[in-house]
Amino acid sequence: MASYVVAIVLIAFIFDFSNGFHDSANSIATIVGTRVLSPFAAVLWAATFNFMAAFTGSLAVAKAIGGDMIVQSIVNPNVILGGLLGAIIWNLITWYFGIPSSSSHALIGGYAGAAVARGGFDAITWGPKWVQTLAFIVISPLLGLLAGYVLMVIVFWLFRKTSAHRVDRFFRPAQLFSSALLSYSHGGNDAQKTMGIIVGLLVSAQSAFAHETGWMRIFYLPDNRSVPTWVEIGAYTAISLGTLFGGWRIVRTMGTRITKLRPVGGFCAETGGAAAIMIATHFGIPVSTTHTITGAIMGVGATQRLSAVRWGIATRIVWAWVITIPAAAALAAVSYWILAANVKF
């Protein structure tokens, strides 16, 4: 069992890598779309600030995922692995088609789907965290849209007597700050979700490591009240490396196809999106950075005129948001049933 658990931990880090790979567009699409940085420089910039969150962020989201959403007695290694496989498969499907869906909701949906496959709907801990998570599917893009729109209106007013060329010259370096802020907020919220999954796994398998004395002792975790340092650093490293490799199909959708952006628009979208994400992280709410930044980009585009936003593409993205949790849950349930038929505990 011990080697099986260690393998699942590695798969969790692979998911975290895929999260960074899939969601790199959140951090770099606007800064690439406005040509402030080249794609390669942008992913280096984003990966650096993804990892910076390891040293200053909270662990509220990790603790919520690890103990507040699924009944702990239902959780076993097969549930965790089934949830991860469901999320990874959904991430690959949406990456292939260039759809900026939520890796966060894929993981949450996958975890829930595998748990329900084992214990029925009683496996879900219905409470504040589920209410917040589901509510923020709607709230986070609206917050992003509102923040992007309001910031853009403020900037228009402040720079109303300034030429477009001078405005661009000012906001090109300013967008480096806003992109860094968004990357930081992305790492601070998304890496914690994988930490929470690993914590749930280690607590469920604690008996396998209770008597270990060598390096395997690091896998022993008696309860979900803390996150081991190696889990934290591993999660931030994996998501940063994933960002470094980038998801170029989604970058194109986020950076150029929703609306045409200038540096001032990129700054407002990134700053507004980052502020909304950091507020949610502070309160331990696992939100989708994809939803939030997409809403912010739409808000910026809408300040020009409503037709500046390509609402057809935006509508397809929203449908992807709606089906992500049930789709990942279904894939995870099937994965769990296959695992349970072949690996017994």
Long-range contacts (C-beta under 8 A, 24 or more apart in sequence): 1-77, 1-205, 1-208, 1-345, 2-205, 2-208, 2-209, 2-212, 2-216, 2-219, 4-77, 4-343, 5-77, 5-201, 5-202, 5-205, 5-208, 5-209, 5-219, 6-216, 6-219, 8-77, 8-80, 8-81, 8-84, 8-201, 9-198, 9-201, 9-202, 9-219, 11-81, 11-84, 11-85, 11-88, 12-80, 12-84, 12-194, 12-197, 12-198, 12-201, 13-194, 13-234, 13-235, 13-238, 14-88, 14-238, 15-84, 15-87, 15-88, 15-91, 15-107, 15-194, 15-197, 16-191, 16-194, 16-235, 16-238, 16-239, 16-242, 17-238, 17-239, 17-241, 17-242, 18-88, 18-91, 18-92, 18-103, 18-242, 19-91, 19-103, 19-104, 19-107, 19-190, 19-191, 19-193, 19-194, 19-239, 19-242, 20-47, 20-50, 20-190, 20-238, 20-239, 20-240, 20-241, 20-242, 20-243, 20-244, 20-245, 21-95, 21-242, 21-243, 21-245, 21-246, 21-247, 22-91, 22-94, 22-95, 22-103, 22-242, 22-247, 22-250, 23-103, 23-186, 23-190, 23-242, 23-243, 23-247, 23-289, 23-290, 24-242, 24-243, 24-244, 24-245, 24-246, 24-247, 24-250, 24-251, 25-100, 25-246, 25-247, 25-250, 25-251, 25-253, 25-254, 25-255, 25-290, 26-100, 26-182, 26-186, 26-254, 26-273, 26-289, 26-290, 26-293, 27-179, 27-182, 27-183, 27-186, 27-243, 28-179, 28-183, 28-243, 28-246, 28-251, 28-255, 29-250, 29-251, 29-253, 29-254, 29-255, 29-293, 29-297, 30-175, 30-179, 30-254, 30-255, 30-261, 30-265, 30-266, 30-269, 30-270, 30-293, 30-297, 31-175, 31-176, 31-179, 31-266, 31-270, 32-251, 32-255, 33-251, 33-254, 33-255, 33-256, 33-261, 33-266, 34-172, 34-175, 34-261, 34-262, 34-263, 34-265, 34-266, 36-172, 36-175, 36-176, 36-179, 36-263, 36-266, 37-176, 37-179, 39-246, 39-248, 39-251, 42-179, 43-243, 43-244, 43-245, 43-246, 44-244, 45-176, 45-179, 45-180, 45-183, 46-179, 46-183, 46-186, 46-243, 47-183, 47-240, 47-241, 47-243, 47-244, 48-183, 48-240, 49-179, 49-180, 49-181, 49-183, 49-184, 49-187, 50-183, 50-184, 50-186, 50-187, 50-191, 50-236, 50-239, 50-240, 50-243, 51-187, 51-236, 51-237, 51-240, 52-184, 52-187, 53-184, 53-185, 53-187, 53-188, 53-191, 53-236, 54-187, 54-191, 54-232, 54-233, 54-236, 57-187, 57-188, 57-192, 57-281, 58-188, 58-281, 58-282, 58-284, 59-192, 59-195, 59-227, 59-232, 60-192, 60-281, 60-282, 60-283, 60-284, 61-189, 61-192, 61-193, 61-196, 61-281, 61-284, 61-285, 61-286, 62-192, 62-193, 62-195, 62-196, 62-199, 62-227, 62-232, 63-196, 63-199, 63-224, 63-225, 63-227, 63-284, 64-129, 64-196, 64-284, 64-285, 64-286, 65-108, 65-111, 65-192, 65-193, 65-195, 65-196, 65-197, 65-199, 65-200, 65-286, 66-195, 66-196, 66-197, 66-199, 66-200, 66-203, 66-224, 66-227, 67-196, 67-199, 67-200, 67-224, 68-125, 68-127, 68-128, 68-129, 69-108, 69-111, 69-112, 69-124, 69-125, 69-129, 69-130, 69-133, 70-111, 70-112, 70-115, 70-123, 70-124, 70-125, 70-200, 71-115, 71-119, 71-122, 71-123, 71-124, 71-125, 72-200, 72-203, 72-204, 72-224, 74-115, 74-118, 74-119, 74-123, 75-115, 75-200, 75-201, 75-203, 75-204, 76-118, 76-204, 76-205, 76-345, 77-201, 77-204, 77-205, 77-343, 77-345, 78-114, 78-118, 78-336, 78-339, 78-340, 78-343, 78-345, 79-111, 79-114, 79-115, 79-117, 79-118, 79-204, 79-336, 80-111, 80-114, 80-197, 80-200, 80-201, 80-204, 81-114, 81-335, 81-336, 81-339, 82-110, 82-113, 82-114, 82-117, 82-332, 82-333, 82-335, 82-336, 82-337, 82-339, 83-107, 83-110, 83-111, 83-112, 83-113, 83-114, 83-115, 83-197, 83-332, 83-335, 83-336, 84-110, 84-197, 85-110, 85-331, 85-332, 85-335, 86-110, 86-113, 86-114, 86-328, 86-329, 86-330, 86-331, 86-332, 86-333, 86-334, 86-335, 87-111, 87-328, 87-332, 89-328, 89-331, 89-335, 90-324, 90-327, 90-328, 90-331, 94-320, 94-324, 95-247, 95-249, 95-250, 96-249, 97-249, 98-249, 98-250, 98-252, 98-253, 99-250, 99-253, 99-316, 99-317, 99-320, 100-250, 100-253, 100-254, 100-290, 100-294, 100-317, 100-320, 101-290, 101-317, 101-320, 101-321, 101-324, 102-288, 102-289, 102-290, 102-291, 102-321, 102-324, 103-190, 103-288, 103-290, 104-189, 104-190, 104-193, 104-286, 104-287, 104-288, 104-289, 104-290, 105-133, 105-137, 105-288, 105-321, 105-324, 105-325, 105-328, 106-324, 106-325, 106-328, 107-193, 107-194, 107-197, 107-328, 108-133, 108-193, 108-286, 108-325, 108-328, 109-324, 109-325, 109-326, 109-327, 109-328, 109-329, 109-332, 110-328, 110-329, 110-331, 110-332, 111-197, 111-200, 111-332, 112-325, 112-329, 112-332, 113-328, 113-329, 113-330, 113-331, 113-332, 113-333, 113-336, 114-332, 114-333, 114-335, 114-336, 116-329, 116-333, 117-332, 117-333, 117-336, 117-337, 117-340, 118-336, 118-340, 129-284, 129-285, 129-286, 132-283, 132-285, 133-285, 133-286, 133-287, 136-280, 136-285, 136-287, 136-288, 136-291, 137-288, 137-291, 137-321, 137-322, 137-325, 140-276, 140-277, 140-280, 140-287, 140-288, 140-291, 140-292, 140-295, 141-291, 141-292, 141-294, 141-295, 141-298, 141-318, 141-321, 142-295, 143-276, 143-292, 143-295, 144-269, 144-272, 144-273, 144-276, 144-291, 144-292, 144-293, 144-294, 144-295, 144-296, 144-297, 144-298, 144-299, 145-295, 145-296, 145-298, 145-299, 145-302, 146-272, 146-299, 147-271, 147-272, 147-273, 147-275, 147-276, 147-296, 147-299, 148-268, 148-269, 148-272, 148-273, 148-295, 148-296, 148-297, 148-298, 148-299, 148-300, 149-299, 149-300, 149-302, 149-303, 150-272, 150-299, 151-267, 151-268, 151-271, 151-272, 151-300, 152-264, 152-265, 152-268, 152-299, 152-300, 152-303, 153-303, 155-264, 155-267, 155-268, 156-303, 159-264, 167-264, 168-262, 168-263, 168-264, 171-262, 171-263, 171-264, 171-266, 171-267, 172-263, 174-263, 174-267, 175-263, 175-266, 175-267, 175-270, 177-267, 178-266, 178-267, 178-268, 178-270, 178-271, 178-274, 179-266, 179-270, 181-270, 181-271, 181-274, 182-270, 182-271, 182-273, 182-274, 182-277, 182-289, 182-293, 183-243, 184-274, 185-273, 185-274, 185-277, 185-278, 185-281, 185-289, 186-277, 186-289, 187-236, 187-239, 187-240, 188-277, 188-278, 188-281, 189-277, 189-280, 189-281, 189-286, 189-287, 189-289, 190-239, 190-289, 191-235, 191-236, 191-238, 191-239, 192-235, 192-281, 192-286, 193-286, 194-235, 194-238, 194-239, 195-227, 195-231, 195-232, 195-235, 198-231, 198-235, 199-224, 199-227, 199-231, 200-224, 202-228, 202-231, 253-313, 253-317, 254-293, 254-294, 254-297, 257-310, 257-313, 258-294, 258-297, 258-298, 258-301, 258-309, 258-310, 258-313, 258-314, 258-317, 259-297, 259-298, 259-300, 259-301, 259-304, 259-308, 259-309, 259-310, 260-301, 260-308, 261-297, 261-300, 261-301, 265-297, 265-300, 265-301, 268-296, 268-300, 269-293, 269-296, 269-297, 269-299, 269-300, 270-296, 272-296, 272-299, 288-321, 291-321
